[in-house]
Amino acid sequence: MTKKLLRALAGEAVWPPPVWLMRQAGRYLPEYRALRDRAGDFLSLATTPALAAEVTLQPVRRFAMDGAILFSDILIVPWALGQGLRYAVGEGPVLPPIRDAAGVAALDIGRLDAAVAPIMETVRLVRAELGEAALIGFAGSPFTVACYMVEGGGSREFAEIRGMAHGQPALLERLTDLLVDATVRYLSAQVAAGAEAVMLFDSWSGVLSPRLFRRFVIEPTRIIVARLKALHPDVPVIGFPRLAGVMLGEYAAQTGVQAVAMDTGADPARVAAMVPATMALQGNLDPIALLAGGAAMRAEAESILAAMRGRPFVFNLGHGILPQTPPEHVGALVDHVRSS
């Protein structure tokens, strides 16, 4: 029988809905922290197949999640293309910023396959261990990945890349085209290694105007999905245009994704009205509600479940699990969803 998560992504109104959580393999689990200490640093952990596979499987073993998302990072692609990357304690990722044509030209897609080979081995190891959980591969969408590449790390405003989008659009398009090619290659390799669905994270799509959103979010995503479908017609693609707001309906209609993940601020009932009844939606419990737990968490979950009953749906968060979240709250949430 087809796995529950894959049935929902294919457009079936499965109830109770399948459940998995963004960043479910991470710092809130004591078993993860123990492995991270052994690895020494994040990149070593993400590129050591035995360790990365174990991290991917930890929440499936503990909570019987319906999906296992590959333990990795959206910045693996620029790292594999040759851009420097390190993770500073307390600061997040740090990269030498790319601000000109020479910086884009220095990136080398020919490096990608060899660089990500350990991650493909992680996919194979995880797939061999999974039972009823479906394995989800992922990548960052070109615009969000470019945000970090151009800024040199995280940012509150992403002013540099927004300035590039307005003032040097041809340069940003050149970088975007390279990232589209690399992302298709990377995700296709994950599918070949065993991923059963893939997800595109566009965490910063909402910082763009509607005109630029169409140019640098919708169009690159459309090309990626079309090329993946040509290569792997049966593998569903989940799109996560975080903070898209009213642009979410246009994103759903034009990109070709099979499912749309909703962020915390999205009203599930309104989003459902924006997309076809056969399109799966995913989301969108506030991670702070999960941190709070108890009656507050259950009330928020009930509101989402009530809005989604009767349509294809995957229960998830509106963003990733916070590191300080008690694992018992995660278990209680999964139990609550399954009893709905």
C-alpha positions in Angstrom: 0.0 0.0 0.0 1.2 3.5 -0.8 2.6 5.4 2.1 0.2 7.7 3.8 2.2 10.9 3.2 2.6 10.1 -0.5 -1.2 9.5 -0.8 -1.9 12.9 0.6 0.7 14.5 -1.7 -1.0 12.8 -4.6 -4.3 14.5 -3.8 -6.1 12.1 -1.5 -7.9 13.4 1.5 -6.3 11.0 4.0 -7.7 11.3 7.6 -6.2 11.6 10.2 -3.7 13.4 8.1 0.0 12.4 7.8 2.3 14.4 10.1 5.9 15.4 10.0 7.6 18.6 11.3 10.1 20.9 9.7 13.5 20.7 11.6 12.2 17.6 13.3 15.7 16.2 13.2 17.6 18.8 15.2 18.7 20.5 18.4 15.6 19.9 20.5 16.5 16.1 20.7 19.1 15.0 23.2 20.2 12.2 20.9 20.9 14.8 18.1 23.0 16.9 20.4 25.1 13.9 21.4 25.8 13.1 17.7 26.6 16.8 16.9 29.2 16.7 19.7 30.8 13.7 18.1 30.8 15.2 14.6 32.5 18.4 15.8 30.8 20.9 13.4 27.6 21.1 11.3 29.2 20.5 7.9 31.0 17.4 9.1 27.8 16.1 10.5 25.8 16.8 7.3 28.4 15.2 5.1 29.2 12.1 7.1 26.6 9.6 5.8 26.3 7.3 8.8 25.8 10.3 11.2 23.5 12.3 8.9 21.4 9.1 8.3 21.1 8.5 12.1 20.0 12.1 12.6 17.4 11.8 9.9 16.0 8.7 11.4 15.9 9.8 15.1 12.5 11.6 15.0 10.9 8.7 13.0 12.0 6.2 15.6 10.9 8.4 18.5 7.6 9.7 17.2 6.7 7.4 14.2 6.5 10.4 11.9 5.0 9.8 8.5 7.8 11.6 6.8 11.6 11.6 7.3 13.2 14.7 5.9 16.9 14.4 4.9 19.2 16.0 7.4 21.1 18.6 5.5 21.0 22.4 4.8 19.9 24.7 2.0 23.4 26.1 1.7 24.9 22.8 0.6 24.4 23.9 -3.0 26.5 27.0 -2.9 29.1 25.2 -0.8 29.2 22.4 -3.5 29.6 25.1 -6.2 32.7 26.4 -4.5 31.5 29.3 -2.4 33.1 29.3 1.1 30.8 28.3 3.9 31.2 28.1 7.7 28.8 28.0 10.6 29.8 30.5 13.3 28.6 29.6 16.8 25.7 31.9 17.7 25.8 33.6 14.2 24.6 31.0 11.7 26.1 30.6 8.2 28.9 32.8 7.0 29.8 33.0 3.3 32.1 35.4 1.3 29.4 37.6 -0.4 28.9 37.5 -4.1 28.2 40.9 -5.5 29.6 41.0 -9.1 29.9 39.0 -12.3 33.3 37.7 -11.3 31.8 36.2 -8.1 29.1 34.4 -10.1 31.6 33.2 -12.8 33.8 31.7 -10.1 31.0 29.2 -9.1 31.5 25.8 -10.7 28.6 23.4 -11.3 31.2 20.8 -12.3 32.1 20.4 -8.7 28.6 19.6 -7.5 28.2 15.8 -8.1 31.4 14.9 -6.2 30.7 17.4 -3.4 27.3 16.0 -2.7 28.2 12.4 -3.1 28.2 11.8 0.7 24.7 13.3 0.9 23.4 10.8 -1.7 24.9 8.0 0.4 22.9 9.4 3.4 19.7 9.2 1.3 20.5 5.6 0.4 21.1 4.6 4.0 18.0 6.3 5.3 15.8 4.8 2.6 17.0 1.3 3.4 15.9 1.8 7.1 12.5 3.4 6.5 9.2 1.5 6.9 6.0 3.4 6.4 7.6 6.8 6.6 8.3 8.5 3.3 11.7 10.0 2.6 11.6 13.7 1.7 14.6 15.2 -0.1 15.0 19.0 -0.2 16.8 22.0 -1.5 16.6 25.7 -1.0 14.8 27.6 -3.8 17.1 29.8 -5.9 16.0 33.1 -4.5 16.4 32.1 -0.8 19.8 30.5 -1.5 20.9 33.6 -3.4 19.9 35.7 -0.4 22.6 34.1 1.7 25.1 34.0 -1.2 24.8 37.7 -1.9 24.4 38.9 1.7 27.2 36.7 3.0 24.9 35.2 5.7 21.5 35.9 7.3 20.0 39.3 7.4 16.9 41.2 8.7 16.2 43.1 5.5 18.2 41.3 2.7 18.9 44.8 1.4 21.9 43.7 -0.8 20.0 41.1 -2.8 16.9 43.3 -3.1 19.2 46.1 -4.4 20.6 43.7 -6.9 17.1 42.6 -8.0 16.2 46.2 -8.7 19.6 47.6 -9.9 21.4 44.6 -11.5 18.6 42.2 -12.5 20.7 40.6 -15.2 23.4 39.7 -12.7 20.8 38.1 -10.3 19.2 36.3 -13.2 22.7 34.8 -14.1 23.1 33.6 -10.6 19.5 32.3 -10.5 20.0 30.4 -13.8 23.0 28.7 -12.3 21.1 27.8 -9.1 18.2 26.4 -11.1 20.6 24.1 -13.0 22.3 23.0 -9.7 19.1 22.5 -7.9 17.6 20.3 -10.5 20.8 18.2 -10.6 20.9 18.0 -6.8 17.3 17.1 -6.3 17.3 14.6 -9.2 20.3 12.9 -7.6 18.4 12.7 -4.3 15.4 11.0 -6.1 17.8 8.6 -7.8 19.3 7.7 -4.4 15.8 7.0 -2.9 14.0 10.2 -2.0 10.2 9.7 -2.5 9.2 13.4 -2.5 11.1 16.6 -2.6 10.6 20.0 -1.0 11.7 23.5 -2.1 12.3 25.9 0.7 11.9 29.6 -0.3 12.1 31.0 3.2 12.7 34.6 2.2 10.3 34.9 -0.9 8.2 37.4 1.0 10.8 40.1 1.0 10.1 40.8 -2.7 7.6 43.0 -4.5 4.9 41.1 -6.5 6.7 41.9 -9.7 10.0 40.6 -8.5 8.3 37.6 -6.8 7.0 36.5 -10.2 10.5 36.9 -11.7 12.7 35.4 -9.0 10.4 33.0 -7.1 7.6 31.8 -9.4 9.6 31.5 -12.7 12.6 29.7 -11.3 10.4 27.3 -9.3 8.3 26.6 -12.4 11.4 25.7 -14.4 12.8 23.4 -11.6 9.4 21.6 -11.2 9.0 21.1 -14.9 12.5 19.7 -15.3 12.1 17.4 -12.3 8.8 16.2 -13.7 10.4 15.3 -17.0 13.0 13.3 -15.2 10.9 11.9 -12.3 7.2 12.2 -13.2 5.9 10.3 -10.2 7.8 12.2 -7.5 5.7 15.0 -5.8 7.2 18.5 -5.2 6.2 20.5 -2.1 6.8 24.3 -2.4 7.2 26.5 0.6 7.1 30.2 -0.4 7.3 31.5 3.1 5.7 34.9 3.7 4.2 34.9 0.2 0.9 36.2 1.5 -1.6 37.0 -1.3 1.0 35.7 -3.9 0.6 32.2 -2.6 -2.4 31.4 -4.9 -0.4 32.5 -8.0 2.6 30.5 -6.8 0.4 27.4 -6.5 -1.2 27.9 -9.9 1.9 28.7 -11.9 4.8 26.7 -10.5 3.4 23.2 -11.0 4.1 22.0 -7.4 1.8 19.2 -6.1 1.6 20.7 -2.6 2.0 24.1 -0.9 3.4 24.5 2.6 1.8 27.3 4.6 3.7 29.5 6.9 2.6 30.4 10.4 0.8 33.6 9.4 -1.3 31.9 6.6 -5.0 31.4 7.3 -5.6 27.7 6.2 -9.2 28.3 5.2 -8.3 31.3 3.0 -5.3 29.4 1.4 -7.7 26.5 0.7 -9.9 28.9 -1.3 -6.9 30.0 -3.3 -5.8 26.6 -4.6 -7.5 23.7 -6.3 -9.4 21.3 -4.0 -7.1 18.5 -5.2 -3.9 20.3 -4.3 -2.3 19.2 -1.0 -1.6 21.8 1.6 0.9 21.4 4.4 1.3 23.3 7.7 1.1 25.4 9.7 1.1 25.2 13.5 3.1 28.1 15.1 6.4 26.7 16.5 5.8 28.8 19.5 2.5 27.0 20.2 4.4 23.7 20.1 6.9 25.2 22.5 4.0 26.2 24.8 2.4 22.8 24.6 -0.8 21.8 26.5 -4.2 23.4 25.9 -2.8 26.3 23.8 -1.1 23.9 21.4 -4.1 21.7 21.1 -6.4 24.7 20.4 -4.2 25.9 17.6 -3.9 22.4 16.1 -7.7 21.9 16.3 -8.2 25.2 14.4 -5.9 24.0 11.6 -7.4 20.5 11.5 -11.0 21.8 11.3 -10.1 24.0 8.3 -8.3 21.2 6.5 -10.7 18.3 7.0 -12.0 16.8 3.8 -9.0 17.9 1.6 -5.5 16.6 0.9 -3.5 17.8 3.9 -0.2 17.1 5.7 0.0 18.4 9.3 3.2 20.3 9.9 4.5 23.5 11.4 4.6 27.0 9.9 8.4 27.0 10.3 11.0 24.8 12.0 10.9 23.4 15.5 12.6 25.7 18.0 15.7 24.2 19.7 14.2 24.7 23.2 11.1 22.7 22.4 10.5 19.8 24.9 10.4 16.5 22.9 7.3 15.5 25.0 5.4 18.4 23.4 6.2 16.9 20.0 5.0 13.5 21.0 1.8 15.0 22.4 1.1 16.9 19.2 1.6 13.8 17.0 -0.8 11.9 19.3 -3.3 14.7 19.1 -3.2 14.9 15.3 -3.6 11.1 15.0 -6.6 11.1 17.3 -8.4 13.8 15.3 
